[in-house]
């Protein structure tokens, strides 16, 4: 199975945030996100494990119980299930997020 990025469209989530669901199965999903400069990914949690990769831009990553950290293109983060986390975008940002299991709420 394969998925062409060009065949998928972004969904505008408001607040300068857009999301594009790419490939997924019941067990795993990858999602591309774009944020405008100054956009926020508000603190939230979910039962999915998540790995994020910063493709473009720079952001401040927040995770409950951890010191805030600035991440830039090429950096990654891992979020355990049910851990509150969020971001503040210092520039325009493009992320690739991978979730396990898939996020039914994104479909």
N, C-alpha and C positions, 0 to 999 in steps of 0.2 A: 504494500500500500504506500502511496505517496500523496502529498498535498502540495499544490503550487500556491505560494504566497499570493501571487497575482490573481488567483481565483477567489480569494477571500476578501471580505470587506470589513472595515473598521466599524464598530458600534460606538457612537458618541455617548459617553457616560456623563457628560456635563463637567463643569469645573476645569476644563482644559485637559480632559482625559479621554482617550479613545482605546478600545480593546478589539483585538482580532483573534478569534479562536482559530488555531491552526489544526494540527493533527491530534487525534485522541482515540483512546480505547477506553474500556471500563476501568483500567488500572492506571492510566497515565494520560496527561494532557499538556500540550505546550500552547502558550498564549503570548502574542506580541502586544505590547502596550506602548502608547505614545502619550507624553505629558508635555504641556506647554510650560515654559519658564514660569516659576511661581506656583504651579499646580501642586496639590497635596494629595497623597494617598492617605486618607485619614486612618487613625489607629483602628484596627479591626483584627479579628481572629476567625479561624475556620478549622474544621477537623482534618484538613488536608496537610500533608507535608509539602513544602514548597522549596524549590531552588530558583533563585533569580540570577540573571546575568545582565549586566549593564552593557548594552550595545553601543549607545551613544549618550553623551552628556554627563552630568554630575548631579548628585543628589545627597541629601542627608537621610540616612537610614535610622529609624527608631525601632527599638525592640524592648518590650517591658523587661526591666531588671538588668538591662545592658546600657553601657555608655553609647550615646549617639556617635555615629561614624559617617564620614563623608566617603562616598564611593563614586568612581568614575569609570569610563569606558574600559572594559576588560575585567572589572571586578565582579565578584559573585557574593551571594548570601544564601544561607539556609535558614528556613523557618520551621521549627517543630510544630506539630499539630497543636491547635488551641492556644498558641502564644500570640498575644497582641503585638502588632507591628504596623509600621506606616512609613511614609517618605515625604520629604519636602524637596521639590525640584529646584535646584540652583540654576539650571539651564534647561533648554529643551532636552527631553530624555526619551530614549527608546530602550525598552526592556524586553527580555524574553523570560517569562515565568513558566516553570514546569511544576505541575501538581500531581500528587498521587494520593488517593485515586482521582479520577477525573472530577471536575467541578460541574455537576449537573445544573447548578444555578447559573452557569455561564452559557448554557445551551438554550 
